[in-house]
């Protein structure tokens, strides 16, 4: 994070140059956090936002200085209380519009979910803003890359394994954030089917097409069995090599059930 050599620039150019620290500080001021000391408290490791992403007080003050230089924040008046920075901060109308766009915009990379997306969701939550639209846009933004990373085989190396499992974790996180968990104590329905040919196995390969996905599994005796299921079903099951499954055969069709 490089916040040095800050200079005053027109607000129209500022949005392309803001660091994550500056975006967060700007958003907090837009949410009526009045001064640097209060912002630093929220971003301390033990603070409300610090458990997601923390920033030291010197870097917090430096980020605020940069926003003032860019004419996105202004200083006027003082607030009572203890601490180094008690000058009241005010956000400009341009900056307020920038904050709204930033909070509404999904991140571009899977690696940014842990920090940037989680920060946006936390900032939206503290402001009482709904996040469903952002999460839906984020799921759509990641759909193609997650499909690519989860179209894998058992021969993948450790790097491929890490990428695949990270992609699956992101997909699960977004899906669970969109759908509240069941009430405590609510039992999961038991899997009961009329089909009697239920063969236990382990997934060895998943290949996604535009509409259909091919799931290949190895049974306990070493035999291999393949099933063509819809891509939507494969995504809902979150299938990947190593997962225990039941291959359910009825007539000429094979149904896949995942074992948790």
N, C-alpha and C positions, 0 to 999 in steps of 0.2 A: 504494500500500500504506500504510494508516494504522494504525500500531500505538501511537498515543498515547492518552492518557486511559484507560488500562487500569484496570479495577477488579475486585475479587474478586466472582465470581458463582458460584452453585451449579453443579457439574459438569454437571447435566442440561441446563442452558441454554447451556453453553459451546460445544457442538458446532456450533450455528447461528451462532456469532460468530467462529470461528477464521479467521484469514487463512491464505493458502497458506504463508507463512513459519512460522506456528505449527504447522500440520499437519505440515510437513516436520520441524521440530525435535522435535515430539512423537513422530513415527514413529522418528526416529533414536535417541531415548532408549529407546523401546520395543525397539529393536534392539540395545540395550546399548552405545550410544555414550555414555560416562560423563559428559562435561563439555562446557561451552560452547566451549572452545578446540578440541576435537576436532571438534565440529559445524561450527564456523566454517571449519576446514581442509577438511572435505568439501564445503562450499558455496562455497569460494573459486573464482574463475574457472578456476583450474588444477586444482581438486579433482575428486574422483570424480563428484560430483553437479553441480559447478559448470559442467561442459560442457553440462549440460542447462538448468540454471537456477541463477544465482549469487545470493548474499546477502552483504552486507558484514558484518564482525564486529559493529559497533555495532547493526545491525538484528537480527543473530542473538541477541545478548545481550538486546535489548529483547523479542524474541519469547519467549525463555525466561522472562524476568521476567513477561510476561503469562500464561504457562502456570502459573507458580507462583502468581500472584495468583488464577487460576481454580481452584487446588487440583487441577490435573491433573498437576503435577510437584511434587516436594519436593526440598529440598537437605539432605544429611547426609553428613558426612565430606569428606575431601579426597583428591585423587590427586596423586602426585608428577609432577614435570615442569615445564617452563618455559611461560610464558604467563599472561595475565591471569586467566583463569577456570579454576580447577582444583577447584572444589567439585563433589562427585559428585552427579549428578542421578538421581532415582528416579521411575518412572512409577507412577501409581495403577492399581488394577484397572479402574476406570471408564475411564480414559484408554486402557488397553490394548485394551479392547473397542471404543472409539471408533476407534482406529487400524485395527483389523481391518476394521470396516465401511467406513472411508474407502478403504482399499486395495482393497476388493472392489467399490466403487461406480464405474460408468462415468461419464464426464463428460457434461455436457448439451449442450455446444456444440462445433462443429467447431474453433473458434478455440482451444479449450482442449487440443487434442491435443498441440500442440507443447510445452506446458509441463506442465499438470497430469497428463494421461495418461502422458506420457513419464516424468515424475517417479515416478508410481505404478509403472510398469513397472520402472524402474531400482531403486526401493526394494524391490520384490518380488524382483527378481533378486539384489540383495545379501543378502537374507534367505533365499535359497534357496526361494522360494515359486513355484509354478507360476502362469502367467498366462493359460492357455487360457480359463478360465471368464470372466475379466474381459474378454478380447478378444472372445469370443463375445457377451457381454452388450453390449459397446460397439458391435459391428457391428449388432446388433438395434436398439439405441437410435438409431443414425444411419440405418437403412435407408430410412425414409420421406423424410427431408430430402435424402439423397443422390440418391434416385430423382427427387425434384422438381428438384434442381439440375442433374441430367444429362439431363433431358427438355428439350432445347434445340434451337435452330436456328442456322443460319449467320448470321442477322441480329442475333444478340445483340451488345450493346455490350461495351466493355472490362470493365465491372464484372461483367456476367453471365459473361464469359469467365473472369475471376479466380475467381469463386465456383464455377464448374463445374470448373475445373482443380484448385482446392483440394479440392473434394469428391472428385474422382477420386484425388487423391494420398492423401487420408485412407483411402479404401477400399483402395487398393493397399497402403498401409502395414499396415493391420490384417490383410489377407489374407496378406501375406508374413510378418508376425510370427507368424501362426498356422501357416503351412506353411514348414518350413525350406527354404532354397534348395537346388537340386541340387548334388551333389558337384562339386568343381572338375574341369573338363575334360569333364563329361558333355554330350554333344551334344544339341541340340534336334532332335526328329524332323522330317524333311523333309515338307512338305505335298504329298502325292501322292493324287490323287483320280481316280476313273474318269470323272467328268463332264468333258466337253471344252469346254463353253461357260463359260469363266472370263473375266469382264469386269472389268478394273481400273478403279477409280473412287475417288472421295473422298466421305466421309460429309458430308452437308449438314444432316441433321436426325435426331434420335432422340427418339421419344415413347414413354414407358413407360406401360403399363396395369397392371392388377392381375396379369395372367398373361402377356400378350403385349406385345411391343414392336415398334414400326414403325421401320424403319431406311430412310432415304432417302439415295441416293447419286447423284452426277453422274458420268457416264462421260467418257472423254477427248474424245469428240466432242460433248459438251454434253447428250447424252441423259440423262434421269433414270430411275432404277430404284428400286423400293421392295421391301422384303422384310419380311414379318411373321415374327418369330422369338420364341422364348420369352424372357420377361423374364430368366430365369436365364442364358440363353445371352448375351444382351446385356450383362448384368452381368459375366459371366466374360470376355467380350471387351473390356470397359471401353471401349465405343464412344462416340465424341463427334464433333461436327463437326470436320472437318479431318483425320480419321484416314484413311490410305490403306487400302483394302480390296479384296478380290476378290469380286465378286458371281458366285456359281456357280449356273448355271441347269441344272436337270435336269427334263425334262418340264414340268410346270406349277409346279414349286417353285423357289424361289430360296434358296440357302444363302449366308451371309455368312462370309468368312474375313478376319481382320484381318492386315495386313502390319505387322510390327514396324518 
